[in-house]
Amino acid sequence: MSRYLFIIFCFFGVILHAGQTRILSLDGGGVRGVVTLELLSHLQEGTGINFHEDFDFYAGTSTGSIIAVALACGMSVHDLIKDYKDLSSDVFSDGSYLSLFKPEYSHDKLKHDVKKILKACGLSEDVLVKDLPKKVIITTVSLDDKETHRWRMEFIENVTFGGGNIKVVDAILESTAAPTYFPSEHGHIDGGMGMNDPSLAALMYAYQPTDDLRDFILLAVGTGYDPRYIKGNEEWGKSQWLATGSDHSGYPPLLNLLMDVESQVPEQVASRLLGERYRKINFPLPKPIALDDYEEIKKLIKYTQQFIDRDLPGWHETIVWADEYIRAQ
């Protein structure tokens, strides 16, 4: 929690704004990024929103960094969905049988596919983050901060003076380097290890003390989540808290608790800071889906449609909100 409070009040090296600033924040989640894209597609269908023209600032973690960059560069959601399906099957279809002792996947295919996305946007494969047409922030975690010799949350951005002096491809590889799935990239791993929802990172770089929070609008989009909980009290020791599947999720419950609660903090803080000018779209998945399970993409699309169909009044509220706070600006 302390680092999130730090983020809220640490507003250095940012730019002045005039009028409303509209931020799109995109969670991490591997192949579950197709949920994000489907939600955006339905939102576009219901409002006519243009995700390149109607937003000023894009924040992404891991798979969200790919989507954020593509939208910031002008790629349509429709084209991105198509490319995303191909990218997921390409990257995750050839895992290593030695994954107990080495990362399961290589970054080579992902790197190739990210370059294809940049080319489709009319950009060079060597384009730097600072040269992107819109403001972008990408989260990553350093394994060894040079000053403190600790792992550290880091942000790749083109907002501050001197920021973004890194290739877009490298920035995305750093943000998507999920432990056990991919090797680290330039000493960095998946930004989801510290900030799966990059909403507060976006606010940290988009706001400065002379700004009025009432001028900021933030739409955050998730990738679906696995409901995890423990009924009633617990009297567990180390074996239960650290044992795989003690809470029926297939993962150690202590790790689940740390990751899940931490991922909820940005939503709690941003909703408090921005009030009705903040909205998060996300929903519980019927079953856990691993970030590399590309064969479940069709089901993820179906789950997204079911979420909308089962809560049409709630989805209508989202449409009205987007019309009022995004489209009307």
ABEGO torsion letter per residue (X at the ends): XAAAAAAAABBBGBBBBBEBBBBBBBBBGEAAAAAAAAAAAAAAAAAGBBAAAABABBBBBEAAAAAAAAAAAGBBAAAAAAAAAAAAAAAAABBBAAAAABBABBAAAAAAAAAAAAAAAGBBAABBAAABABBBBBBBBBABBAAAGBBBBBBBBAABBGBGBBBAAAAAAAAABBBGABBBBGGBBBAAAABABAAAAAAAAABBAABBAAABBBBBBBAEBBBBBBBEBBABBAAAAABBGAAGAGBBAAAAAAAAAAAAAAAAAAAAAAEAABBBBBBBBABBBBAABAAAAAAAAAAAAAAAAABAAAAAAAAAAAAAAAAAX
